[in-house]
């Protein structure tokens, strides 16, 4: 399978749908190819969430590395909280 060039439906710019991205879509069971470039996808995502108001972040200390971090939920004392760097490998 080769990289595909797709035209963004919002801005009209061409973007590459790489072979690796196609594999990812297939593994996740996504049936449709992307129709927006990365910038337009991010803008759309940002705009769709804008009616919620500002997101509240809560301070926390990572249970694995001890770094200060912020999370989008109120941490409870009986559950560990991880920073982004420590959470990613645990969630794969």
C-alpha positions as CSV (number, residue, x, y, z in Angstrom):
1,X,0.0,0.0,0.0
2,X,1.4,3.4,-0.9
3,X,0.9,6.9,0.5
4,X,-2.2,8.7,-0.8
5,X,-2.6,12.4,-1.5
6,X,-6.0,13.7,-0.4
7,X,-7.4,17.2,-0.9
8,X,-8.8,18.8,2.3
9,X,-12.5,19.5,2.1
10,X,-12.2,22.6,4.2
11,X,-9.1,24.5,3.0
12,X,-8.5,22.7,-0.3
13,X,-4.8,21.9,0.5
14,X,-3.4,18.6,-0.5
15,X,-2.1,16.4,2.4
16,X,-0.5,13.0,2.5
17,X,-2.3,10.0,4.1
18,X,0.8,7.9,4.8
19,X,1.0,4.2,4.7
20,X,1.5,4.1,8.5
21,X,-1.6,6.2,9.0
22,X,-3.6,3.9,6.7
23,X,-2.4,0.9,8.8
24,X,-3.4,2.7,12.0
25,X,-6.9,3.4,10.5
26,X,-7.3,-0.2,9.5
27,X,-6.1,-1.5,12.9
28,X,-8.7,0.7,14.6
29,X,-11.5,-0.4,12.3
30,X,-12.0,3.1,10.8
31,X,-13.7,2.7,7.4
32,X,-13.4,6.2,6.1
33,X,-10.2,8.0,5.1
34,X,-9.6,11.5,6.6
35,X,-11.2,14.3,4.6
36,X,-9.4,17.2,6.4
37,X,-5.7,18.1,6.7
38,X,-4.0,18.0,10.1
39,X,-4.5,21.8,10.6
40,X,-8.2,21.7,9.7
41,X,-8.8,18.7,11.9
42,X,-7.2,20.4,14.9
43,X,-9.1,23.6,14.2
44,X,-12.4,21.7,14.0
45,X,-11.7,19.8,17.2
46,X,-10.8,23.1,19.0
47,X,-14.0,24.8,17.6
48,X,-16.3,21.9,18.5
49,X,-15.2,22.0,22.1
50,X,-15.4,25.8,22.4
51,X,-19.0,25.8,23.5
52,X,-18.0,24.0,26.7
53,X,-16.1,26.9,28.2
54,X,-12.6,26.8,29.6
55,X,-11.4,23.4,30.8
56,X,-10.6,23.2,34.5
57,X,-7.3,21.5,35.2
58,X,-6.4,20.2,38.6
59,X,-2.9,20.0,40.1
60,X,-1.5,16.5,40.8
61,X,1.8,14.7,41.5
62,X,2.6,11.8,39.2
63,X,2.5,8.5,41.1
64,X,5.4,7.1,39.0
65,X,8.0,9.9,38.6
66,X,6.9,12.4,41.2
67,X,6.6,15.4,38.8
68,X,4.0,18.0,39.2
69,X,1.3,17.8,36.5
70,X,-2.2,18.9,35.7
71,X,-5.1,16.7,34.9
72,X,-8.7,17.4,33.6
73,X,-10.3,15.7,36.6
74,X,-10.4,16.0,40.4
75,X,-7.8,13.5,41.6
76,X,-8.9,11.2,44.5
77,X,-6.5,10.1,47.2
78,X,-7.0,6.4,46.6
79,X,-6.2,6.3,42.8
80,X,-2.8,7.0,41.2
81,X,-2.4,9.9,38.8
82,X,0.3,9.9,36.1
83,X,1.9,12.7,34.1
84,X,1.6,12.5,30.3
85,X,5.0,10.9,29.9
86,X,4.3,8.1,32.4
87,X,0.7,7.6,31.3
88,X,1.4,7.0,27.6
89,X,3.5,3.8,28.0
90,X,1.0,2.4,30.5
91,X,-2.0,2.9,28.2
92,X,-0.6,1.1,25.2
